[in-house]
Amino acid sequence: MKSTLACLALSALGLLSFSGLNAPGIPIGAAIPKADVRVKDVSGKELTLQEAKQANGLLVMFTCNTCPYVIRNQSRTKDVCAYAQSNKIGVVLLNSNEGDRQTSNSFEEMQSYAKDQGYKWYYAVDSRSVMADAFGASRTPECYLFDKSGKLVYHGAIDDSPGDAHRVKRHHLKEAMQEMMQDREVTVKETRSVGCSINRG
């Protein structure tokens, strides 16, 4: 409850800080960071991002159980993850909230959340925020799309209206996937992510 209230406060106060570009991180064209580091999925299985990558690439999304923006985007998250899977793009959701690991973002709470949401893709613990640090990820939700060669082609938000699904005009992530699978250059490579700060502890 405390973490949810804190995140709500951050969301209310943070629109100014979130209104700029994403924090500096890996550049477009970069290889998958820490591709061989093992992370623990809610199933109990340990895997690497390289192992999760499929024939057409990999989607990595930093998320959590509690951020209001994650909750508000949940149906869109499930839609775009299912779309990725159906097109042979691997999907890994990473929970990097190490500072909240003993409460609402614990492994057990992640398992419960994934079950409630009907996740059919990996939802893994980013222990000590190692992956978030390597990616330069700063908030939830924040998306990274890699092509079949493991190169970053898109970084940012799911769409252009994180706060209101009824106002979406462009589905950034899905359009990036479509262009990538057609071997075209991704038109919009980076967009603004809006959400809660990752709690690194």
PyMOL CGO cylinders between C-alpha atoms (Angstrom):
from pymol import cmd
from pymol.cgo import CYLINDER

trace = [
    CYLINDER, 0.00, 0.00, 0.00, 2.82, 2.39, 0.90, 0.3, 1, 1, 1, 1, 1, 1,
    CYLINDER, 2.82, 2.39, 0.90, 4.59, 1.73, -2.38, 0.3, 1, 1, 1, 1, 1, 1,
    CYLINDER, 4.59, 1.73, -2.38, 1.37, 2.31, -4.32, 0.3, 1, 1, 1, 1, 1, 1,
    CYLINDER, 1.37, 2.31, -4.32, 0.74, 5.60, -2.53, 0.3, 1, 1, 1, 1, 1, 1,
    CYLINDER, 0.74, 5.60, -2.53, 4.34, 6.64, -3.10, 0.3, 1, 1, 1, 1, 1, 1,
    CYLINDER, 4.34, 6.64, -3.10, 4.02, 5.83, -6.77, 0.3, 1, 1, 1, 1, 1, 1,
    CYLINDER, 4.02, 5.83, -6.77, 0.78, 7.80, -7.02, 0.3, 1, 1, 1, 1, 1, 1,
    CYLINDER, 0.78, 7.80, -7.02, 2.53, 10.76, -5.46, 0.3, 1, 1, 1, 1, 1, 1,
    CYLINDER, 2.53, 10.76, -5.46, 5.40, 10.41, -7.90, 0.3, 1, 1, 1, 1, 1, 1,
    CYLINDER, 5.40, 10.41, -7.90, 2.97, 10.22, -10.78, 0.3, 1, 1, 1, 1, 1, 1,
    CYLINDER, 2.97, 10.22, -10.78, 1.18, 13.36, -9.61, 0.3, 1, 1, 1, 1, 1, 1,
    CYLINDER, 1.18, 13.36, -9.61, 4.37, 15.27, -9.04, 0.3, 1, 1, 1, 1, 1, 1,
    CYLINDER, 4.37, 15.27, -9.04, 6.45, 13.70, -11.74, 0.3, 1, 1, 1, 1, 1, 1,
    CYLINDER, 6.45, 13.70, -11.74, 4.72, 14.75, -14.93, 0.3, 1, 1, 1, 1, 1, 1,
    CYLINDER, 4.72, 14.75, -14.93, 7.25, 17.53, -15.36, 0.3, 1, 1, 1, 1, 1, 1,
    CYLINDER, 7.25, 17.53, -15.36, 10.21, 15.24, -14.89, 0.3, 1, 1, 1, 1, 1, 1,
    CYLINDER, 10.21, 15.24, -14.89, 8.62, 12.55, -17.05, 0.3, 1, 1, 1, 1, 1, 1,
    CYLINDER, 8.62, 12.55, -17.05, 7.67, 14.99, -19.78, 0.3, 1, 1, 1, 1, 1, 1,
    CYLINDER, 7.67, 14.99, -19.78, 11.18, 15.08, -21.25, 0.3, 1, 1, 1, 1, 1, 1,
    CYLINDER, 11.18, 15.08, -21.25, 13.01, 12.36, -23.14, 0.3, 1, 1, 1, 1, 1, 1,
    CYLINDER, 13.01, 12.36, -23.14, 13.95, 9.11, -21.46, 0.3, 1, 1, 1, 1, 1, 1,
    CYLINDER, 13.95, 9.11, -21.46, 17.03, 9.14, -19.25, 0.3, 1, 1, 1, 1, 1, 1,
    CYLINDER, 17.03, 9.14, -19.25, 20.24, 8.41, -21.18, 0.3, 1, 1, 1, 1, 1, 1,
    CYLINDER, 20.24, 8.41, -21.18, 20.60, 4.70, -21.72, 0.3, 1, 1, 1, 1, 1, 1,
    CYLINDER, 20.60, 4.70, -21.72, 21.69, 2.31, -24.41, 0.3, 1, 1, 1, 1, 1, 1,
    CYLINDER, 21.69, 2.31, -24.41, 21.59, 3.88, -27.89, 0.3, 1, 1, 1, 1, 1, 1,
    CYLINDER, 21.59, 3.88, -27.89, 19.60, 2.67, -30.87, 0.3, 1, 1, 1, 1, 1, 1,
    CYLINDER, 19.60, 2.67, -30.87, 21.65, -0.05, -32.55, 0.3, 1, 1, 1, 1, 1, 1,
    CYLINDER, 21.65, -0.05, -32.55, 23.12, -1.32, -29.28, 0.3, 1, 1, 1, 1, 1, 1,
    CYLINDER, 23.12, -1.32, -29.28, 23.26, -5.03, -28.55, 0.3, 1, 1, 1, 1, 1, 1,
    CYLINDER, 23.26, -5.03, -28.55, 21.11, -6.61, -25.83, 0.3, 1, 1, 1, 1, 1, 1,
    CYLINDER, 21.11, -6.61, -25.83, 22.80, -5.71, -22.50, 0.3, 1, 1, 1, 1, 1, 1,
    CYLINDER, 22.80, -5.71, -22.50, 23.68, -8.52, -20.10, 0.3, 1, 1, 1, 1, 1, 1,
    CYLINDER, 23.68, -8.52, -20.10, 22.27, -10.97, -22.63, 0.3, 1, 1, 1, 1, 1, 1,
    CYLINDER, 22.27, -10.97, -22.63, 23.79, -13.97, -20.85, 0.3, 1, 1, 1, 1, 1, 1,
    CYLINDER, 23.79, -13.97, -20.85, 22.90, -13.00, -17.27, 0.3, 1, 1, 1, 1, 1, 1,
    CYLINDER, 22.90, -13.00, -17.27, 20.32, -15.37, -15.78, 0.3, 1, 1, 1, 1, 1, 1,
    CYLINDER, 20.32, -15.37, -15.78, 17.10, -13.96, -14.30, 0.3, 1, 1, 1, 1, 1, 1,
    CYLINDER, 17.10, -13.96, -14.30, 14.40, -15.85, -12.40, 0.3, 1, 1, 1, 1, 1, 1,
    CYLINDER, 14.40, -15.85, -12.40, 10.96, -16.06, -13.99, 0.3, 1, 1, 1, 1, 1, 1,
    CYLINDER, 10.96, -16.06, -13.99, 7.80, -16.37, -11.88, 0.3, 1, 1, 1, 1, 1, 1,
    CYLINDER, 7.80, -16.37, -11.88, 7.63, -20.02, -12.96, 0.3, 1, 1, 1, 1, 1, 1,
    CYLINDER, 7.63, -20.02, -12.96, 10.85, -20.62, -11.04, 0.3, 1, 1, 1, 1, 1, 1,
    CYLINDER, 10.85, -20.62, -11.04, 12.81, -21.11, -14.26, 0.3, 1, 1, 1, 1, 1, 1,
    CYLINDER, 12.81, -21.11, -14.26, 16.04, -19.18, -14.76, 0.3, 1, 1, 1, 1, 1, 1,
    CYLINDER, 16.04, -19.18, -14.76, 16.73, -17.84, -18.23, 0.3, 1, 1, 1, 1, 1, 1,
    CYLINDER, 16.73, -17.84, -18.23, 18.83, -15.33, -20.14, 0.3, 1, 1, 1, 1, 1, 1,
    CYLINDER, 18.83, -15.33, -20.14, 17.60, -12.66, -22.54, 0.3, 1, 1, 1, 1, 1, 1,
    CYLINDER, 17.60, -12.66, -22.54, 19.52, -14.41, -25.28, 0.3, 1, 1, 1, 1, 1, 1,
    CYLINDER, 19.52, -14.41, -25.28, 17.59, -17.61, -24.60, 0.3, 1, 1, 1, 1, 1, 1,
    CYLINDER, 17.59, -17.61, -24.60, 14.30, -15.68, -24.60, 0.3, 1, 1, 1, 1, 1, 1,
    CYLINDER, 14.30, -15.68, -24.60, 14.98, -14.06, -27.98, 0.3, 1, 1, 1, 1, 1, 1,
    CYLINDER, 14.98, -14.06, -27.98, 13.01, -15.69, -30.80, 0.3, 1, 1, 1, 1, 1, 1,
    CYLINDER, 13.01, -15.69, -30.80, 13.40, -15.77, -34.58, 0.3, 1, 1, 1, 1, 1, 1,
    CYLINDER, 13.40, -15.77, -34.58, 12.21, -12.19, -35.10, 0.3, 1, 1, 1, 1, 1, 1,
    CYLINDER, 12.21, -12.19, -35.10, 13.69, -10.54, -32.02, 0.3, 1, 1, 1, 1, 1, 1,
    CYLINDER, 13.69, -10.54, -32.02, 13.06, -9.70, -28.38, 0.3, 1, 1, 1, 1, 1, 1,
    CYLINDER, 13.06, -9.70, -28.38, 10.86, -7.32, -26.42, 0.3, 1, 1, 1, 1, 1, 1,
    CYLINDER, 10.86, -7.32, -26.42, 12.09, -6.33, -22.96, 0.3, 1, 1, 1, 1, 1, 1,
    CYLINDER, 12.09, -6.33, -22.96, 9.73, -4.30, -20.80, 0.3, 1, 1, 1, 1, 1, 1,
    CYLINDER, 9.73, -4.30, -20.80, 10.57, -2.92, -17.37, 0.3, 1, 1, 1, 1, 1, 1,
    CYLINDER, 10.57, -2.92, -17.37, 7.46, -3.09, -15.22, 0.3, 1, 1, 1, 1, 1, 1,
    CYLINDER, 7.46, -3.09, -15.22, 6.19, -3.91, -11.72, 0.3, 1, 1, 1, 1, 1, 1,
    CYLINDER, 6.19, -3.91, -11.72, 3.07, -4.83, -9.75, 0.3, 1, 1, 1, 1, 1, 1,
    CYLINDER, 3.07, -4.83, -9.75, 2.12, -1.46, -8.33, 0.3, 1, 1, 1, 1, 1, 1,
    CYLINDER, 2.12, -1.46, -8.33, 2.76, 1.57, -10.55, 0.3, 1, 1, 1, 1, 1, 1,
    CYLINDER, 2.76, 1.57, -10.55, -0.53, 3.26, -11.53, 0.3, 1, 1, 1, 1, 1, 1,
    CYLINDER, -0.53, 3.26, -11.53, 0.75, 3.69, -15.09, 0.3, 1, 1, 1, 1, 1, 1,
    CYLINDER, 0.75, 3.69, -15.09, 1.55, -0.01, -15.33, 0.3, 1, 1, 1, 1, 1, 1,
    CYLINDER, 1.55, -0.01, -15.33, -1.93, -0.85, -14.03, 0.3, 1, 1, 1, 1, 1, 1,
    CYLINDER, -1.93, -0.85, -14.03, -3.53, 1.66, -16.39, 0.3, 1, 1, 1, 1, 1, 1,
    CYLINDER, -3.53, 1.66, -16.39, -1.60, 0.20, -19.34, 0.3, 1, 1, 1, 1, 1, 1,
    CYLINDER, -1.60, 0.20, -19.34, -2.18, -3.45, -18.40, 0.3, 1, 1, 1, 1, 1, 1,
    CYLINDER, -2.18, -3.45, -18.40, -4.60, -4.33, -21.20, 0.3, 1, 1, 1, 1, 1, 1,
    CYLINDER, -4.60, -4.33, -21.20, -2.29, -2.65, -23.71, 0.3, 1, 1, 1, 1, 1, 1,
    CYLINDER, -2.29, -2.65, -23.71, 0.71, -4.47, -22.25, 0.3, 1, 1, 1, 1, 1, 1,
    CYLINDER, 0.71, -4.47, -22.25, -1.02, -7.82, -22.64, 0.3, 1, 1, 1, 1, 1, 1,
    CYLINDER, -1.02, -7.82, -22.64, -2.14, -6.98, -26.16, 0.3, 1, 1, 1, 1, 1, 1,
    CYLINDER, -2.14, -6.98, -26.16, 1.31, -5.95, -27.38, 0.3, 1, 1, 1, 1, 1, 1,
    CYLINDER, 1.31, -5.95, -27.38, 3.06, -8.85, -25.65, 0.3, 1, 1, 1, 1, 1, 1,
    CYLINDER, 3.06, -8.85, -25.65, 0.63, -11.33, -27.23, 0.3, 1, 1, 1, 1, 1, 1,
    CYLINDER, 0.63, -11.33, -27.23, 1.20, -9.65, -30.58, 0.3, 1, 1, 1, 1, 1, 1,
    CYLINDER, 1.20, -9.65, -30.58, 4.96, -10.02, -30.17, 0.3, 1, 1, 1, 1, 1, 1,
    CYLINDER, 4.96, -10.02, -30.17, 4.69, -13.69, -29.27, 0.3, 1, 1, 1, 1, 1, 1,
    CYLINDER, 4.69, -13.69, -29.27, 2.40, -14.43, -32.19, 0.3, 1, 1, 1, 1, 1, 1,
    CYLINDER, 2.40, -14.43, -32.19, 5.07, -12.96, -34.47, 0.3, 1, 1, 1, 1, 1, 1,
    CYLINDER, 5.07, -12.96, -34.47, 8.01, -14.90, -33.03, 0.3, 1, 1, 1, 1, 1, 1,
    CYLINDER, 8.01, -14.90, -33.03, 9.34, -12.04, -30.92, 0.3, 1, 1, 1, 1, 1, 1,
    CYLINDER, 9.34, -12.04, -30.92, 10.39, -13.19, -27.46, 0.3, 1, 1, 1, 1, 1, 1,
    CYLINDER, 10.39, -13.19, -27.46, 8.97, -11.32, -24.47, 0.3, 1, 1, 1, 1, 1, 1,
    CYLINDER, 8.97, -11.32, -24.47, 10.54, -10.70, -21.07, 0.3, 1, 1, 1, 1, 1, 1,
    CYLINDER, 10.54, -10.70, -21.07, 9.00, -8.39, -18.48, 0.3, 1, 1, 1, 1, 1, 1,
    CYLINDER, 9.00, -8.39, -18.48, 11.50, -7.38, -15.80, 0.3, 1, 1, 1, 1, 1, 1,
    CYLINDER, 11.50, -7.38, -15.80, 10.67, -6.17, -12.29, 0.3, 1, 1, 1, 1, 1, 1,
    CYLINDER, 10.67, -6.17, -12.29, 13.62, -4.06, -11.10, 0.3, 1, 1, 1, 1, 1, 1,
    CYLINDER, 13.62, -4.06, -11.10, 12.03, -2.59, -7.96, 0.3, 1, 1, 1, 1, 1, 1,
    CYLINDER, 12.03, -2.59, -7.96, 14.70, -3.89, -5.58, 0.3, 1, 1, 1, 1, 1, 1,
    CYLINDER, 14.70, -3.89, -5.58, 13.81, -1.30, -2.96, 0.3, 1, 1, 1, 1, 1, 1,
    CYLINDER, 13.81, -1.30, -2.96, 10.34, -2.84, -2.68, 0.3, 1, 1, 1, 1, 1, 1,
    CYLINDER, 10.34, -2.84, -2.68, 11.37, -6.48, -2.97, 0.3, 1, 1, 1, 1, 1, 1,
    CYLINDER, 11.37, -6.48, -2.97, 10.25, -7.47, 0.52, 0.3, 1, 1, 1, 1, 1, 1,
    CYLINDER, 10.25, -7.47, 0.52, 6.67, -6.26, 0.10, 0.3, 1, 1, 1, 1, 1, 1,
    CYLINDER, 6.67, -6.26, 0.10, 4.43, -5.65, -2.92, 0.3, 1, 1, 1, 1, 1, 1,
    CYLINDER, 4.43, -5.65, -2.92, 7.11, -6.41, -5.51, 0.3, 1, 1, 1, 1, 1, 1,
    CYLINDER, 7.11, -6.41, -5.51, 8.36, -9.60, -3.90, 0.3, 1, 1, 1, 1, 1, 1,
    CYLINDER, 8.36, -9.60, -3.90, 8.78, -12.75, -5.97, 0.3, 1, 1, 1, 1, 1, 1,
    CYLINDER, 8.78, -12.75, -5.97, 5.63, -14.22, -4.44, 0.3, 1, 1, 1, 1, 1, 1,
    CYLINDER, 5.63, -14.22, -4.44, 3.62, -11.09, -5.23, 0.3, 1, 1, 1, 1, 1, 1,
    CYLINDER, 3.62, -11.09, -5.23, 4.98, -11.17, -8.79, 0.3, 1, 1, 1, 1, 1, 1,
    CYLINDER, 4.98, -11.17, -8.79, 3.80, -14.77, -9.12, 0.3, 1, 1, 1, 1, 1, 1,
    CYLINDER, 3.80, -14.77, -9.12, 0.35, -13.81, -7.89, 0.3, 1, 1, 1, 1, 1, 1,
    CYLINDER, 0.35, -13.81, -7.89, 0.20, -10.75, -10.16, 0.3, 1, 1, 1, 1, 1, 1,
    CYLINDER, 0.20, -10.75, -10.16, 1.28, -12.72, -13.25, 0.3, 1, 1, 1, 1, 1, 1,
    CYLINDER, 1.28, -12.72, -13.25, -1.36, -15.38, -12.53, 0.3, 1, 1, 1, 1, 1, 1,
    CYLINDER, -1.36, -15.38, -12.53, -4.09, -12.79, -12.02, 0.3, 1, 1, 1, 1, 1, 1,
    CYLINDER, -4.09, -12.79, -12.02, -3.15, -11.04, -15.27, 0.3, 1, 1, 1, 1, 1, 1,
    CYLINDER, -3.15, -11.04, -15.27, -2.91, -14.27, -17.23, 0.3, 1, 1, 1, 1, 1, 1,
    CYLINDER, -2.91, -14.27, -17.23, 0.65, -13.63, -18.38, 0.3, 1, 1, 1, 1, 1, 1,
    CYLINDER, 0.65, -13.63, -18.38, 1.81, -16.14, -21.01, 0.3, 1, 1, 1, 1, 1, 1,
    CYLINDER, 1.81, -16.14, -21.01, 5.33, -14.72, -21.24, 0.3, 1, 1, 1, 1, 1, 1,
    CYLINDER, 5.33, -14.72, -21.24, 8.26, -14.35, -18.88, 0.3, 1, 1, 1, 1, 1, 1,
    CYLINDER, 8.26, -14.35, -18.88, 7.96, -12.04, -15.85, 0.3, 1, 1, 1, 1, 1, 1,
    CYLINDER, 7.96, -12.04, -15.85, 11.32, -12.10, -14.09, 0.3, 1, 1, 1, 1, 1, 1,
    CYLINDER, 11.32, -12.10, -14.09, 13.06, -10.61, -11.09, 0.3, 1, 1, 1, 1, 1, 1,
    CYLINDER, 13.06, -10.61, -11.09, 15.83, -8.14, -11.89, 0.3, 1, 1, 1, 1, 1, 1,
    CYLINDER, 15.83, -8.14, -11.89, 17.85, -8.78, -8.74, 0.3, 1, 1, 1, 1, 1, 1,
    CYLINDER, 17.85, -8.78, -8.74, 19.68, -5.69, -7.45, 0.3, 1, 1, 1, 1, 1, 1,
    CYLINDER, 19.68, -5.69, -7.45, 18.39, -3.81, -10.55, 0.3, 1, 1, 1, 1, 1, 1,
    CYLINDER, 18.39, -3.81, -10.55, 21.34, -5.17, -12.54, 0.3, 1, 1, 1, 1, 1, 1,
    CYLINDER, 21.34, -5.17, -12.54, 19.43, -5.24, -15.83, 0.3, 1, 1, 1, 1, 1, 1,
    CYLINDER, 19.43, -5.24, -15.83, 17.82, -1.84, -15.32, 0.3, 1, 1, 1, 1, 1, 1,
    CYLINDER, 17.82, -1.84, -15.32, 21.25, -0.35, -14.69, 0.3, 1, 1, 1, 1, 1, 1,
    CYLINDER, 21.25, -0.35, -14.69, 22.70, -2.03, -17.79, 0.3, 1, 1, 1, 1, 1, 1,
    CYLINDER, 22.70, -2.03, -17.79, 19.83, -0.80, -19.97, 0.3, 1, 1, 1, 1, 1, 1,
    CYLINDER, 19.83, -0.80, -19.97, 19.70, 2.65, -18.38, 0.3, 1, 1, 1, 1, 1, 1,
    CYLINDER, 19.70, 2.65, -18.38, 16.00, 2.06, -17.65, 0.3, 1, 1, 1, 1, 1, 1,
    CYLINDER, 16.00, 2.06, -17.65, 14.47, 4.60, -15.29, 0.3, 1, 1, 1, 1, 1, 1,
    CYLINDER, 14.47, 4.60, -15.29, 10.73, 3.96, -15.07, 0.3, 1, 1, 1, 1, 1, 1,
    CYLINDER, 10.73, 3.96, -15.07, 7.83, 1.57, -15.43, 0.3, 1, 1, 1, 1, 1, 1,
    CYLINDER, 7.83, 1.57, -15.43, 6.61, 0.79, -18.00, 0.3, 1, 1, 1, 1, 1, 1,
    CYLINDER, 6.61, 0.79, -18.00, 9.60, 1.25, -20.34, 0.3, 1, 1, 1, 1, 1, 1,
    CYLINDER, 9.60, 1.25, -20.34, 10.07, -0.81, -23.51, 0.3, 1, 1, 1, 1, 1, 1,
    CYLINDER, 10.07, -0.81, -23.51, 13.09, -1.99, -25.52, 0.3, 1, 1, 1, 1, 1, 1,
    CYLINDER, 13.09, -1.99, -25.52, 12.64, -3.79, -28.84, 0.3, 1, 1, 1, 1, 1, 1,
    CYLINDER, 12.64, -3.79, -28.84, 15.55, -5.74, -30.36, 0.3, 1, 1, 1, 1, 1, 1,
    CYLINDER, 15.55, -5.74, -30.36, 15.62, -7.19, -33.87, 0.3, 1, 1, 1, 1, 1, 1,
    CYLINDER, 15.62, -7.19, -33.87, 16.55, -10.74, -34.87, 0.3, 1, 1, 1, 1, 1, 1,
    CYLINDER, 16.55, -10.74, -34.87, 20.26, -9.88, -34.70, 0.3, 1, 1, 1, 1, 1, 1,
    CYLINDER, 20.26, -9.88, -34.70, 19.84, -8.56, -31.14, 0.3, 1, 1, 1, 1, 1, 1,
    CYLINDER, 19.84, -8.56, -31.14, 20.19, -4.86, -32.00, 0.3, 1, 1, 1, 1, 1, 1,
    CYLINDER, 20.19, -4.86, -32.00, 17.99, -2.20, -30.39, 0.3, 1, 1, 1, 1, 1, 1,
    CYLINDER, 17.99, -2.20, -30.39, 15.52, -0.70, -32.88, 0.3, 1, 1, 1, 1, 1, 1,
    CYLINDER, 15.52, -0.70, -32.88, 13.00, 0.97, -30.55, 0.3, 1, 1, 1, 1, 1, 1,
    CYLINDER, 13.00, 0.97, -30.55, 13.00, 2.37, -27.00, 0.3, 1, 1, 1, 1, 1, 1,
    CYLINDER, 13.00, 2.37, -27.00, 10.15, 4.08, -25.21, 0.3, 1, 1, 1, 1, 1, 1,
    CYLINDER, 10.15, 4.08, -25.21, 6.42, 3.87, -24.58, 0.3, 1, 1, 1, 1, 1, 1,
    CYLINDER, 6.42, 3.87, -24.58, 3.81, 1.39, -25.75, 0.3, 1, 1, 1, 1, 1, 1,
    CYLINDER, 3.81, 1.39, -25.75, 1.84, 4.17, -27.44, 0.3, 1, 1, 1, 1, 1, 1,
    CYLINDER, 1.84, 4.17, -27.44, 1.40, 7.95, -27.47, 0.3, 1, 1, 1, 1, 1, 1,
    CYLINDER, 1.40, 7.95, -27.47, -1.15, 8.15, -24.65, 0.3, 1, 1, 1, 1, 1, 1,
    CYLINDER, -1.15, 8.15, -24.65, 0.02, 6.26, -21.53, 0.3, 1, 1, 1, 1, 1, 1,
    CYLINDER, 0.02, 6.26, -21.53, -2.51, 8.06, -19.37, 0.3, 1, 1, 1, 1, 1, 1,
    CYLINDER, -2.51, 8.06, -19.37, -5.63, 7.49, -21.46, 0.3, 1, 1, 1, 1, 1, 1,
    CYLINDER, -5.63, 7.49, -21.46, -6.24, 4.54, -23.80, 0.3, 1, 1, 1, 1, 1, 1,
    CYLINDER, -6.24, 4.54, -23.80, -9.08, 6.43, -25.50, 0.3, 1, 1, 1, 1, 1, 1,
    CYLINDER, -9.08, 6.43, -25.50, -6.68, 9.10, -26.74, 0.3, 1, 1, 1, 1, 1, 1,
    CYLINDER, -6.68, 9.10, -26.74, -4.16, 6.80, -28.44, 0.3, 1, 1, 1, 1, 1, 1,
    CYLINDER, -4.16, 6.80, -28.44, -3.31, 7.97, -31.94, 0.3, 1, 1, 1, 1, 1, 1,
    CYLINDER, -3.31, 7.97, -31.94, -0.17, 5.95, -32.58, 0.3, 1, 1, 1, 1, 1, 1,
    CYLINDER, -0.17, 5.95, -32.58, 0.81, 2.50, -31.30, 0.3, 1, 1, 1, 1, 1, 1,
    CYLINDER, 0.81, 2.50, -31.30, 4.56, 3.12, -31.22, 0.3, 1, 1, 1, 1, 1, 1,
    CYLINDER, 4.56, 3.12, -31.22, 5.71, -0.31, -30.10, 0.3, 1, 1, 1, 1, 1, 1,
    CYLINDER, 5.71, -0.31, -30.10, 3.43, -2.32, -32.36, 0.3, 1, 1, 1, 1, 1, 1,
    CYLINDER, 3.43, -2.32, -32.36, 4.29, -0.18, -35.38, 0.3, 1, 1, 1, 1, 1, 1,
    CYLINDER, 4.29, -0.18, -35.38, 7.99, -0.60, -34.62, 0.3, 1, 1, 1, 1, 1, 1,
    CYLINDER, 7.99, -0.60, -34.62, 7.47, -4.39, -34.56, 0.3, 1, 1, 1, 1, 1, 1,
    CYLINDER, 7.47, -4.39, -34.56, 5.65, -4.31, -37.88, 0.3, 1, 1, 1, 1, 1, 1,
    CYLINDER, 5.65, -4.31, -37.88, 8.36, -2.25, -39.58, 0.3, 1, 1, 1, 1, 1, 1,
    CYLINDER, 8.36, -2.25, -39.58, 11.09, -4.41, -38.06, 0.3, 1, 1, 1, 1, 1, 1,
    CYLINDER, 11.09, -4.41, -38.06, 9.48, -7.63, -39.29, 0.3, 1, 1, 1, 1, 1, 1,
    CYLINDER, 9.48, -7.63, -39.29, 9.19, -6.14, -42.78, 0.3, 1, 1, 1, 1, 1, 1,
    CYLINDER, 9.19, -6.14, -42.78, 12.94, -5.45, -42.72, 0.3, 1, 1, 1, 1, 1, 1,
    CYLINDER, 12.94, -5.45, -42.72, 12.21, -1.74, -42.87, 0.3, 1, 1, 1, 1, 1, 1,
    CYLINDER, 12.21, -1.74, -42.87, 13.91, 0.94, -40.80, 0.3, 1, 1, 1, 1, 1, 1,
    CYLINDER, 13.91, 0.94, -40.80, 11.81, 1.78, -37.77, 0.3, 1, 1, 1, 1, 1, 1,
    CYLINDER, 11.81, 1.78, -37.77, 10.26, 5.19, -38.39, 0.3, 1, 1, 1, 1, 1, 1,
    CYLINDER, 10.26, 5.19, -38.39, 9.97, 6.30, -34.75, 0.3, 1, 1, 1, 1, 1, 1,
    CYLINDER, 9.97, 6.30, -34.75, 12.93, 4.89, -32.85, 0.3, 1, 1, 1, 1, 1, 1,
    CYLINDER, 12.93, 4.89, -32.85, 12.55, 6.64, -29.49, 0.3, 1, 1, 1, 1, 1, 1,
    CYLINDER, 12.55, 6.64, -29.49, 9.56, 8.02, -27.62, 0.3, 1, 1, 1, 1, 1, 1,
    CYLINDER, 9.56, 8.02, -27.62, 8.79, 9.43, -24.18, 0.3, 1, 1, 1, 1, 1, 1,
    CYLINDER, 8.79, 9.43, -24.18, 8.05, 6.90, -21.47, 0.3, 1, 1, 1, 1, 1, 1,
    CYLINDER, 8.05, 6.90, -21.47, 5.72, 8.04, -18.69, 0.3, 1, 1, 1, 1, 1, 1,
    CYLINDER, 5.72, 8.04, -18.69, 5.50, 6.13, -15.41, 0.3, 1, 1, 1, 1, 1, 1,
    CYLINDER, 5.50, 6.13, -15.41, 6.91, 5.58, -11.95, 0.3, 1, 1, 1, 1, 1, 1,
    CYLINDER, 6.91, 5.58, -11.95, 10.60, 5.68, -11.15, 0.3, 1, 1, 1, 1, 1, 1,
    CYLINDER, 10.60, 5.68, -11.15, 12.26, 2.30, -10.70, 0.3, 1, 1, 1, 1, 1, 1,
    CYLINDER, 12.26, 2.30, -10.70, 12.85, 1.82, -6.97, 0.3, 1, 1, 1, 1, 1, 1,
    CYLINDER, 12.85, 1.82, -6.97, 16.45, 0.66, -6.86, 0.3, 1, 1, 1, 1, 1, 1,
    CYLINDER, 16.45, 0.66, -6.86, 16.54, 0.78, -3.07, 0.3, 1, 1, 1, 1, 1, 1,
]
cmd.load_cgo(trace, "trace")
